[in-house]
Amino acid sequence: MKHTYFKYLLGFAASLIFLSAFSQTEVRSKIVDFNTFMPIESASIYVENTTIGTVSNSDGKFVLLIPKKHINDTIVVSSIGYSSFKTPVGEFVNDEDIFLEEDIASLDEVLLVATTRPKTGNDIVLRALEELEENLPEQAYLQKGFLRHKERNKKEYKWLIESAITVYDSSYAAGSRDHLKINVDETRKSYDLRDVDSLFAYAAYLKNKTNNKRLRARNLRRDTIQRSSLVNAIKWNDRRINGLSNLFKGKLNLVRNSNMRNALFGKNILEKHQFELDTVLVENEKKLYKIKIMKSTDFVGLNTPDVYNEGFEANGWLYIDWDSYAIKKIEYELVAASDIQKRRSKSLYDTLVNHRLTMTFMEYQEKMYPKYIYYETPKLVNIGDRSSDKKKEVDQEAKDEQFYYTVQEILFTEIVQDSTTVSNASKQEWSDDIFSSRPYNQNFWKKYNVLLESEEEEKLIRDLSKRASLFKQ
């Protein structure tokens, strides 16, 4: 009896220790501009000297789960161009708006410092690229993160996937093609209501499989093709256009892959981009160059296999640390500029902006790591009746469903540097397939940080989940 009672006490004590170690504090609030009362989107919220953090959504709101062991640490709310807000985690007041005030340094300071400091936007960017070897990690590491992948036409959501992912990177010095891996660990949500009827995607799929370049969608008949074959074509199209591997290993991973052949931010960067110093801002008491990205003498191209992705001009902003020249944030757009790309983009997608990318980086132990990625691009799903070819008005309803707005968001929440853990993980099997269904692990998601949906997104997702349930019935 005593032995049984002792085992009970021991088990109870162990469970208390376990709960204490893994229990969490939830902090939530809304971040607002002090002068305009407008919400501040993509502000950083993090626990100081850790990698625990998130970003605010388009409503300025956020939710962050913080392990209890950090209760006495400092939570920081920061956004470029604003003074930061700091308070101990244990003193954070939930649901009380956080107001940030503008904080801008003087551009005149650039002209007063020593002559060795670069003065022009081009020179500052070139210096930042020279310093990448110093500012990016030198050793292999793992990053844990949350992915939200969503697709919608002009009327409704058609597809949503939310997953936990792990990224292995052997370091900036090694090429990403062979030394960067992505694994999908868990799936939180997966709703797919896309119609499996795109002969355009199927024709592209057959061209790739048979190398028959003369094949055209108009020569195919839907009633002669098995549904399973169409599903395979859709999955193939997903991976070549929206696969995680493309985002991490391709040209749009501008900083990490600046050392790859024909990189957009490589040694010939000024042939496709020009940079103009705009002003000096402040974030978390550190000065940042704000630099405008502009067109140059040559068009930008992505050289995507079997997809025409050429003839763009780049625009956007770069934010570079004043002292270390570390790249802190990139806002980057590729806009159709050549005559052929303008016609193609307007006809197929009803927009000239084909790629929109935001990347923010966090400093951890004096190195810069990815923190948040937002990538948006239109994807053709049904060739329909092309206005540029037919020279007549296209039925608006058909055009609204001709392509999807595709958005991928990734929030990184943990960095693993232990060499043994990293080495063991690198030897395991990895799969970046976000399209395969997985069982829902409730216990896992209870303690995992995710991106908070905006009110509009939440409404659209509720509608999608409702329609998905009806579809299954």
NUTOR-337776 format. One record per residue: residue in three letters; x, y negated, z of N, C-alpha, C, O in turn. Coordinates in steps of 0.2 Angstrom, whole numbers, plus 5000, padded with zeros to 4 digits. Layout:
<sites>
alaXYZXYZXYZXYZ
...
</sites>
This chain:
<sites>
met500450065000500050005000500449945000500349894996
lys500949945005501449885005501849874998501949824996
his502049934995502349934989501949904984502249864980
thr501349924983500849894978500749814979500749784975
tyr500649794986500549724987501249684985501149634983
phe501849714986502449684985502449674977502649624975
lys502249724973502249724966501849664963501949634959
tyr501249664967500749614965501049544966500949494962
leu501349534972501649464973502249444969502249394966
leu502649494967503149484962502949464955503149424952
gly502349504953502049484947501749424947501849384942
phe501449404952501149334953501649284952501549234949
ala502249294956502749244956503049234949503149174947
ala503149294946503449284939502949254934503249214930
ser502349264935501849224931501849154932501749114927
leu501949134938501949064940502549034937502548974934
ile503149064937503749044934503749034927503948984924
phe503349084924503249084916502849024914502948984910
leu502249014918501848964917502148894918502048844914
ser502548884923502948824924503448804919503448754917
ala503748864916504248854911503948824904504248794900
phe503348854903503048844896502448794897502148784891
ser502248774903501648724903501848664900502448644900
gln501448624898501548564894501148504896500548514899
thr501348444895500948384895500748364889501148354884
glu500148344888499948314882499848244882499548214887
val500248204878500148134877499848114871499948144866
arg499348064871499048044865498847974866498647944871
ser498847934860498747864860498647844853498647884848
lys498547774852498547744846499047684846499047644850
ile499347674840499947624840499647574835499447584830
val499647504838499347454834499847394834500247384838
asp499847354828500247294827499947244832499347224832
phe500347214836500147164841499847104838499347074841
asn500047084832499747014829499147034825498646994825
thr499147084821498547094816498047144819497547154816
phe498247184824497747234827497647294822497147334823
met498047294817498047354812498447414815498947404818
pro498147474813498547534815499247534812499247514806
ile499747564815500447574812500447644811500447684815
glu500547654804500647724802501347744802501747704801
ser501447814803502147844802502647814807503247814806
ala502347784813502847774819503047834822502747884822
ser503647834825504047884828503847884835503947834839
ile503647944838503547954845503948014847503848074844
tyr504448004852504848064853505148054860505048004863
val505348114863505648114870506348094869506748134865
glu506648044872507348024871507848084873507748124877
asn508348084868508848134869508648204867508948254869
thr508048214864507848274862507548274855507648224852
thr507348334852507048334846506348344846506048354841
ile506048334852505348334853504948274850505148224853
gly504548274845504248214843503748224838503648284836
thr503448174836502948174830502848104827503348064828
val502448094822502348034819501548014820501148064820
ser501447954819500747934820500347944813500747934808
asn499747954813499347964806499147894804499347844806
ser498747894798498547834795498047794799497947734798
asp497747824805497447784810497847754815497547724820
gly498447774815498947744820498947794826499247784831
lys498547854826498447894832498947954831499247974826
phe499147984837499548044838499348084844499048054849
val499548144844499548184850500248224850500448244845
leu500548224856501148264857501148304863500948284868
leu501348364862501448414868502148414870502648424866
ile502248404877502948394879503048444885502648444890
pro503548484885503648534891503748494897504048444897
lys503448524902503448494909504148474912504248434916
lys504648514909505348504912505548434910506048404912
his505248394905505448334903504948274906504948224903
ile504648294911504148244914504448184916504148134917
asn505148184918505448124921505848094915506248044916
asp505848124909506248094904505848034901505248024902
thr506147994896505847934893505547954886505847984882
ile504847934885504547944879504647874875504547824878
val504847874869504947814865504447814859504347864856
val504147754858503747744852504047684848504147634851
ser504247704842504647654838504447654831504147704828
ser504447594828504347594820504747534818504947484821
ile505047544812505447494809505147434808504647424805
gly505547374811505247314810504947294817504647234817
tyr504847334822504547324828504947334834505447374834
ser504847304840505147314846504847384848504247394847
ser505247424852505047494854504647484860504747434864
phe504247534862503947544868504247604871504347664868
lys504447604878504747654882504347664888504247614892
thr504247724891504047734897504147804899504247854895
pro504247824906504347894908503747934906503147914906
val503847994904503348044901502848044907502248044905
gly503048054913502548064918502048004920501548004923
glu502247944917501947884918501547864912501147804912
phe501547904907501147884901500447884902500147934905
val500047834899499347834900499047854894499047814889
asn498647904894498347924888497747884886497447854890
asp497647884879497047844876497047764877496547734877
glu497647744879497747674880498147644874498747664873
asp497947604870498247584864498947554866499047514871
ile499447564861500147544862500247484857500147504851
phe500347424859500447364854501247354853501547344858
leu501447354847502147344845502147274842501747254838
glu502647234844502847164841503347174836503847214837
glu503347124831503847124826504447104829504547064833
asp505047134826505647114828506147124822506347174819
ile506347064819506647054813507347014814507346964817
ala507847044812508547014812508646964807508246964802
ser509146924807509246874802509646894796510146924798
leu509446884790509846904784510446874784510946894781
asp510446804787511046764787511646804790512246784788
glu511546844795512146884798512546924793513146924794
val512246944788512646984783513146934780513746964778
leu513046874779513546834776514046804781514546774779
leu513946814787514446794792514946844795515446824798
val514846904793515246954796515946964792515946924787
ala516347004794517047014791516947034783516447064781
thr517347014779517347014772517347094770517147104764
thr517547134774517547204772516847244772516847294769
arg516347204775515747234775515347224768515447164766
pro515047274765514747264759514147214759513847214765
lys514047174754513547124754512947134750512447104751
thr513047174745512547184740512147244741512447294745
gly511547254739511147314740511547374737511547424740
asn511847364731512147424727512747444731512847504732
asp513147394734513747414738513547454745513947494747
ile513047424748512847454754512547534753512747574757
val512247544747511947614746512547654744512647714747
leu513047634740513647674739514047684745514347744746
arg514047644750514447654756514047704760514347754763
ala513347704760512947754764513147824761513147874765
leu513147824754513247894751513947914753514047974754
glu514447874753515147894755515147924762515547964764
glu514747894767514747914774514347974775514247994781
leu513948004770513548064771513948124775513648154779
glu514548134773514948184776515048174783515048224787
glu515048114786515148094793514448094796514448114802
asn513948074793513248074796512848134796512348134800
leu512948174791512548234791512848294795513448294796
pro512448344797512748404801513348434797513248454791
glu513848454801514448494798514348564799514648604795
gln513948584804513848654805513148684803512648644803
ala513048744802512448774801511948764807512148764812
tyr511348754805510848744810510148774808510048784802
leu509648774812508948794811508548734813508648704818
gln508048724809507448674811506848704811506648744806
lys506448694816505748724817505248664815505448604816
gly504748674811504348624809503648644807503448704808
phe503148594806502448604804502348584797502548524796
leu502048624793501848604786501148604786500748644788
arg500948544782500248544780500248524773500448484770
his499948574769499848574762499148564760498748604762
lys498948514756498248504754498248484747498648444744
glu497648504744497548484737496848464736496348494739
arg496648414733496048384731495948354725496448334722
asn495348364722495248324716494948254718494948234724
lys494648214713494348154715493748154720493548104722
lys493448214721492848214724492948254731492548234736
glu493348304732493348344738493948384738494348394734
tyr494148404745494648454746494548524743493948544743
lys495048554740494948614737495448664740495348724739
trp495948644744496448694746496748664752496948604752
leu496848704758497248674763497648734767497348784768
ile498248724768498648774772499048734777499348684776
glu499048764783499448734788499848794791499548844793
ser500548784791500948834793501548814798501748754798
ala501848854802502448844805502948864801502948924799
ile503548834800504048854796504748844800504748804804
thr505248884797505948874800506348864793506248894788
val506848814794507248804789507948814791508148794797
tyr508348854787509048864789509448824784509348834778
asp509948784786510448744782511148764784511248744790
ser511548784780512248794782512648734782513248744784
ser512448674780512748614781512748574774512648604769
tyr512848514774512848464768513348484763513248484757
ala513948514766514548524762514348584757514648594751
ala513848624759513748684754513048674750512648634753
gly513048694744512548684740511848714742511848764745
ser511348684741510648704744510348764741510048804744
arg510548774734510248824730510448894734509948944734
asp511048904736511248964739511348964747511449014750
his511248904750511448904757510848864761511048844767
leu510248864758509748834762509148884761508948904755
lys508848904767508248954766507648924770507748884775
ile507048944768506448924771506048984773505949034769
asn505748994779505349044781504649014783504648974787
val504149054781503449034784503349084790503249144789
asp503349054796503249094802502549114804502449174805
glu502149064804501449074806500949034802501148984799
thr500349054801499849014798499248994803498949034806
arg499148924803498548904807497948894803497348914806
lys497948864797497348864793497448884786498048864784
ser496948914783497048924776496448934772496048984773
tyr496248884769495548874765495748864758496148814756
asp495448904753495648904746494948904742494648964742
leu494748854739494148854735494248834728493848804725
arg494848844726495048824719494648874714494648934716
asp494448854709494148894704494648934700495148904698
val494548994699495049034696494849034688494549094686
asp494848984685494648984678495048944673494848924668
ser495648924675496048884671496448914666496948954668
leu496248914660496548944655497248914653497648944650
phe497248844655497848814654498448844658498948854655
ala498348854664498848884669498948954666499548974667
tyr498448994664498649054662499049064655499449104655
ala498949014651499349004645500048994647500449024644
ala500148944651500848934653501148994657501749004655
tyr500749034660501049094664501249144658501749174659
leu500849154653500949204648501649174644502049214642
lys501649114643502249084639502849104643503349124640
asn502849094649503449114654503649184654504149204653
lys503049224654503149304654503349334648503749374647
thr503149304642503249334636503749294631503949314626
asn503849234633504349194630503949174623504349154618
asn503349174623502949154616502749074617502249064620
lys503249034614503148964615502548934611502348884612
arg502248974606501748954601501048964604500548944601
leu501049004610500449024613500048954615500348914618
arg499348954614498948894616498348914620498048974618
ala498148874625497548894629496948904625496548944626
arg496848864619496248864615496148924612495648944609
asn496748964611496649034608496549094612496449144610
leu496349074619496249124623495449124625495149074625
arg495249184627494549194629494449214636494749264638
arg494149174640494049184647493749254649493949284653
asp493249274645492949344646493349404645493149454646
thr493949394642494349454640494949454645495349504645
ile494949414650495549414655495249434662494749404664
gln495649484665495449504671495549454677496049414676
arg495149444682495249394687495849404690496149354692
ser496149464692496749474695497349444691497849414694
ser497249444685497849414680497849334681498349304681
leu497149314681497149234682497449214689497749164690
val497249254694497549244701498249244701498549194704
asn498549294698499349294697499549234694500149204696
ala499249204689499449144685499449084690499849044690
ile498849084694498749024698499349024703499648974705
lys499549084706500049084711500749064708501149034711
trp500849094702501449074699501548994698502048964699
asn500948964695500948894694501048854701501348804701
asp500748884707500848854713501548854715501848804717
arg501948904714502648914716503048864712503548834715
arg502948864706503448824702503348744703503748704702
ile502648724705502548654705502548634713502848584714
asn502348674717502248654724502648704729502548694735
gly503048744727503348794732503848754736504148704734
leu503948774742504348734747505048734744505448694745
ser505248794741505948794738506048734734506648704734
asn505548714729505748654725505848594729506248554727
leu505448584734505548524738506148514742506548464742
phe506448574744507048574748507648584744508148554746
lys507648614739508248634735508248594728508748594725
gly507748554727507748514721508048444721508248424726
lys507948404716508248334716507848294720508248244722
leu507248304722506948254727507148254734506948214738
asn507548304736507848304742508448264742509048284742
leu508348194741508848144739509448144743509948134740
val509448144749510048144753510348204754510948214752
arg510048264756510348324757510648354750511248374751
asn510348334745510648364738510948314734511048324728
ser511248264737511548214733512248234730512548204726
asn512448294733513148324730513048374725513448404723
met512348384723512248434718512348404711512348344710
arg512448444706512548424699511948384697511348404698
asn512048324694511548284691511048254696510448244695
ala511248254702510848224708510648154707510948114704
leu509948144709509748074708510148024712510247964710
phe510348044718510748004722511548024722511848024727
gly511748044716512448074715512848014713512747954714
lys513448034710513947984708513747934703514047884702
asn513247954699512947914693512347874695511947854691
ile512247864702511647844704511447774701510847764700
leu511947734700511747664697511547664690511347614688
glu511647714687511347724680510647724680510247704675
lys510347754685509547764685509247724691508647724691
his509647694695509347654700509747584701510347584700
gln509447534703509747474706509547454713508947474714
phe509947424717509747414724509847344726510347314724
glu509347314729509347244731509247234738508747254741
leu509747204742509647194749509047144750509047084747
asp508547164754507947124755508047084762507947024762
thr508147124767508247084774508547134779508747194777
val508647114785508847154790508347164796508047114798
leu508147224797507547244802507847274808508447284809
val507447284813507647314819507247374821506547374820
glu507547424823507147484826507447514832508047524831
asn507147514837507447534844508047504845508547534847
glu508047434844508647394846509247404842509847384843
lys509147434836509747444831509547414825508947414822
lys510047374821509847344815509847394809510247434809
leu509447374804509447414798509347374792509047324792
tyr509747394787509647354781509047384778508847444777
lys508647334775508047354771508247334764508347284762
ile508247394759508547384753507947404748507647464748
lys507847364743507347384738507647424732508247414730
ile507247474730507447524725507147494718506547484718
met507547484713507247464707507547504701507947544702
lys507247484695507447524689508147504687508347444689
ser508447544683509147524680509147534672508547524669
thr509647554669509747554662509447624659509247624653
asp509347674663509147734661508547764664508447744670
phe508147804661507547834664507747884669508347914669
val507347894674507447954679507048014677506548004674
gly507348074677507048134675507248194680507748184684
leu506748234681506848294686507048354683507248404687
asn507048364676507348424673506948484676507348534677
thr506348484676505948544679505848594674505548574668
pro506048654675505948704670505248714667504748724672
asp505048714661504448724658503948674660503348674658
val504148614663503648564664503948494662504548484664
tyr503648454658503848394656503848344662503348324664
asn504448324665504548284671505048234669505548224674
glu505048194664505548144662505248074661504648074661
gly505648024660505447964658505147924663504647884662
phe505447924669505147884675505647824677506247824675
glu505347774680505747724683505647734691505047744693
ala506147724695506047734702505947664705506247614703
asn505547664711505447604715505347624722505147684723
gly505447584727505347594734505747564738506047504737
trp505947594744506347554749506847604752506647664753
leu507447584754507947624758508047584764508147524764
tyr508047614770508247584777508947624779508947684780
ile509447584780510047604781510347574788510347514789
asp510647614792510847594799511447544797511947554794
trp511447484801511947434800512647454802513147434799
asp512647494807513347514810513647574807514247574805
ser513247634806513447694804513347704796513647754793
tyr512947664793512747674786512347734785512347764780
ala512047764791511647824790510947804787510747754788
ile510747844782510047834779509547854784509547914786
lys509147804786508647814791507947834788507547874791
lys507747804782507147814779507147804772507547754770
ile506747844768506747834761505947824759505647874761
glu505747774755505147774752505247774745505547724742
tyr505047824741505247834734504747844730504347894731
glu504647814724504147834719504447834712504947804711
leu504147884708504347894701503747874697503247904697
val503847814693503247794689503447804682503947784679
ala502947824678502947834671503147774668502847724669
ala503747774664504047714660504147724653504047684649
ser504347784651504447794644503747804640503247814644
asp503647784634503047784630502647854631502047854632
ile503047904630502747974630502547994637501948024638
gln502947974642502647994649502147944651501647974655
lys502047884649501547844650500847874648500347874651
arg500847894641500347924638500047984642499547994643
arg500548024643500448094646500148084653499648114655
ser500448034657500248024664499547994664499148014668
lys499347944660498747914660498247964658497647964660
ser498348004653497848044650497748104654497148124655
leu498248134657498148194661497948184669497548214672
tyr498248124671498148114679497848054680497648034686
asp497748004676497447944677497847904682497547864685
thr498447904682498947864686499647874683499747914679
leu499947814684500647814681501147834687501747854685
val500947844693501347864698501347944699500847974701
asn501847974697501848044696502148084703502048134704
his502648044706502948074712502948014717503247964716
arg502748034724502747984729503048024735502848074737
leu503647994737504048034743504247984748504447934747
thr504148014754504347974760504748024765504548084766
met505348004767505748044771506048004776506347954775
thr505948024783506247994788506748044792506648104792
phe507248014795507848054798507848034805507747974807
met508048084810508148064817508948074818509248124815
glu509148044823509848044825509848094831509448084836
tyr510248144831510248194837511048214837511348244833
gln511348204843512048214844512448184839512948224836
glu512348124837512748084832512648104825513148084821
lys512148154824512048174817511348164815510948154819
met511248154808510548134806510248204803510548234799
tyr509648214805509248274803508548254800508348194802
pro508248284796507648274793507148274799507148314803
lys506648224799506148214804505448224801505048264804
tyr505348194796504648194793504748184785505148144783
ile504348224781504348224774503648224772503148254774
tyr503448174767502848164764502948164757503348124754
tyr502648214753502748214746502048224742501648264744
glu501948184738501248184734501448184726501848144724
thr501048224723501148224716500448254713500148294716
pro500248234707499648264704499848334700500448334698
lys499448374700499548444697498948464692498348464694
leu499148474686498648484681498348554682498748604683
val497648564683497348624684496948654678496748714677
asn496648604674496248624668496348564663496248514664
ile496548594657496748544652496248504649496348444647
gly495648534650495048494648495048464641495348494636
asp494748404640494748374633495148304634494948254636
arg495748314631496248254633496048194628496048204622
ser496048144632495748074629496348054624496148024618
ser496948064625497448044621497448084614497748054609
asp497248144614497248184608496548174604496548174598
lys496048164608495348164604495148094603494648084598
lys495448044606495247974604494547954605494247924602
lys494247984611493647974612493547974620493948004623
glu492947954622492847954630492748024632492448064629
val493048034638493048104641492448104646492448054650
asp492048154647491648164652491948154659492448184661
gln491748104663492048084669492048134674492548144677
glu491548174674491548234679492048284678492348304682
ala492148294671492648344669493348314671493748354673
lys493448254670494048224671494248224678494848224680
asp493748214682493848204690494148274692494448274698
glu493948334689494148394691494748424687494948484687
gln495048384682495548404678496248414682496648454680
phe496348374687496948384691496848374698496348354700
tyr497348404702497248394710497848344712498348344709
tyr497648304717498148264721498448324726498048344730
thr499048334725499348384730499848344735500248304733
val499748354741500148324746500448384751500148424753
gln501048374752501448414757501748374762502148324761
glu501548384769501848344774502248394779501948454780
ile502848374781503248424785503448384791503748324790
leu503348404797503548374803504048424807503848474808
phe504648404808505148444811505148434819505148374821
thr505048484823504948474830505548504834505548494840
glu506048544831506548574835507148584831507048604825
ile507748574834508348594831508748644835508748634841
val508948694832509348754835510048754832510148754826
gln510548744837511248734835511648794837512248804835
asp511348834842511748894845512048934839511648964835
ser512648944839512948984833512749054832512649074827
thr512649084838512449154837511749164835511549204831
thr511249124838510549124835510549104828510149134824
val510949054826510849034819511149084814510849104809
ser511749114816512049164812511549234812511449254806
asn511249254817510849304817510149294813509949334809
ala509949234813509349214809509449214802509049234798
ser510049194800510249184793510249254789510249254783
lys510349304793510449374791509749404790509749464787
gln509249374793508549414792508249394785508549354781
glu507749434784507349414778506949354778506649344784
trp506949314773506649244773506149244767506249274762
ser505549214769505049204764504749134764504449114769
asp504749104759504449034758503849034755503548984753
asp503449094755502849094752502249074756502049104761
ile502049014755501548984759500849004757500348984760
phe500749044751500149054748499849124750499249134749
ser500249164754500049224756499649214763499849174767
ser499049254764498749244770499049284776499349334775
arg498949254782499249284788498749284793498349234793
pro498749324798498349324804498449264808499049244809
tyr497949244812497949184816498249204823497949244826
asn498749164825499049184832498849124837499249074837
gln498349134840498149084845498649064850498649004851
asn498949104853499449094858499949044856500249004859
phe500249064850500749024847500548954846500948904847
trp499948944843499748874841499548834847499548774847
lys499448864853499248824859499848784861499748724864
lys500448804860501048764862501448734857502048724858
tyr501248734851501648704845501348644842500748624842
asn501848594842501648524839501448524832501848554828
val500948494831500648484824500548414822500548374827
leu500448394816500248334814499448314815499048364813
leu499348264818498648244819498348224813498548174809
glu497748244811497348224805497048154806496848144812
ser497048114801496648054801495848074802495648124800
glu495448024803494748034804494448054797494048104797
glu494748024792494448044785494648114783494248154781
glu495348134785495548204783495148254787494948304785
glu495048234794494648284798493948294795493748354795
lys493648244793492948254790493048294784492648344783
leu493448284779493548324773493748394775493548444771
ile494148404780494348474782493748514785493648574783
arg493348474789492748514791492348534786492048584786
asp492248494781491848504775492048564771491748614769
leu492748564770493048624767493048684771492848734767
ser493048684777493048744781492348774781492248834781
lys491848724781491148744781490948784774490648834774
arg491248754769491048774762491448844761491248894758
ala492048844764492448914764492048964767492049024765
ser491748954773491349004776490749024772490649084772
leu490448984769489848994765490049044759489749084757
phe490649024756490949054751491049124752490949174748
lys491349144758491549204761490849254762490849314760
gln490349214764489749254765489449274758488849304758
</sites>
